[in-house]
């Protein structure tokens, strides 16, 4: 009888515990579903957040390019012919877009003016440190004087280099220029690969090797200057251009040959070699003058 009573009690208790067990299982299943949903939502939310950041970065980059374009469009550069200014046109698209985070150059462009051999190039970029600072770097590619009206906000300058920026030298041990444009482009790239360069700059006047950007940033003919074909290459710190290297096929047949010229896009002490032999050197600069073929100015002014 006692055993029967125990069995009866156990049966009653078991019957009473079953609803509790059912509720516990439902709660557990619900928690499992919620966790699975959270596990799925977290990557999706992270992806959406990353995509939103990417869209915002692209929009900011596009607006910065528009700002740089507006700054370039208000600059007027003229060649001087018989003492009279002859206006050049801005090349519509930047020749290069670059950055140099190691030197706090946030996002930069290189612009050119003029048909044939450009009269001048300008490197333009905002500094990330300190913010709000814009750097304008001009270098002449002209064999004669220039006259440029530079407007930055309400500020006005007249950059008027009196001496040539373009000083040519024969490219040593170069083959005759080919007849076909495609073959000449290949030749110019092969000649450019023979260039090496380095500079001395901060900190502590350290040595930095410059690298050749493999593709030319601009190609042209200039019949008035006797140039059948030419390309502009850049030697850079990362992608930040420091030296302009121009390679031209010049002269009439059968005496047509390759020549080269180098221009600076920075204040550093610069060295260029061909096949390891130095062919061009510029000392480190202090302040520059509006009469120099290379001129740099810094501005806080909005455009």
C-alpha positions, 0 to 999 in steps of 0.5 A: 500500500505504501508503495502504491501511494508512492507511485501515485504521488510520483505520478501526480508530481510528474503530471504537475512537472510536465507543463513546467518542462514544456514551458522551459523547452518553449523558452529555450527554443525561443531563445535559440531562435532569437540568438540565431537571428542576432547572429545573422543580423550582426554581419548584415548590419556590419556590412551595411555600415561598411557600405555606408562608410564606403559611399560616404568616402566616395562622395567626399572624394568626388567633392574634393576632386570638384574642389580641386577642379574649381581651383585649377579652372581659375588659374590662367597661364600664358606663354610669352611670344614676342613679349605678348601673352598667349593664353593656354587652356587647362587640360580637362582632366587631372594628369594624376591623382595621388596621396602621400599619407606619410607626409600628410598629403591627403589627396592630390592632383596634377594639372597641366596647361597647354597643347603640345608640350604643356606650358606648366604643371601644377600639383595641388593638394590639401594637407591633413595635418594641419587641416585646412591648408592647401598647397599649390606647386607650379613648375614650368615646362616652357623653354621660355618665360611664362605669365600666370594669374593665380587666384586663390579665394580673394588672393591674387598672384602673378607667377612670371618665371623669367627663365626656362623650366624646360632644359633638354639634353640628349638621352644617351645611348638611345635607339632612333625613334621608331616610325609607328606611334605604338613602337615609339611609346614602347621605346619611351617606356623602355627609356624611362625604365633606365631612370632612377632618382632619389631625394633628401628631405625631412626628417633629418635630411634623410634619403628617399628613393623615388619610384617611376610611375610605370605609365606616362601621365601625358603624351603629346606632339608639338610641331611648333617645337619640332617634337614628333612624339613625347611623354611625361613620366613622374618619379614619385615618393609612393605616388606623390610626384617629386620629379617630372621626366619628359622624353621627346622624339625631336628633330627631322629625319634622318636626324630625329633622336630622343631628348629628355628634360627634368623638372622639380615638383618639390623642395627637396634636394633631388638627383636623377640618374640614367643607367646609374650615372647622374644627369640632373641634380637640384639643391634643396630649396628655401622660399621660392620666388614668383620669378622662378620656374618652380614656385610653391605657395600655401593658402588657407583660403577657401575657393 
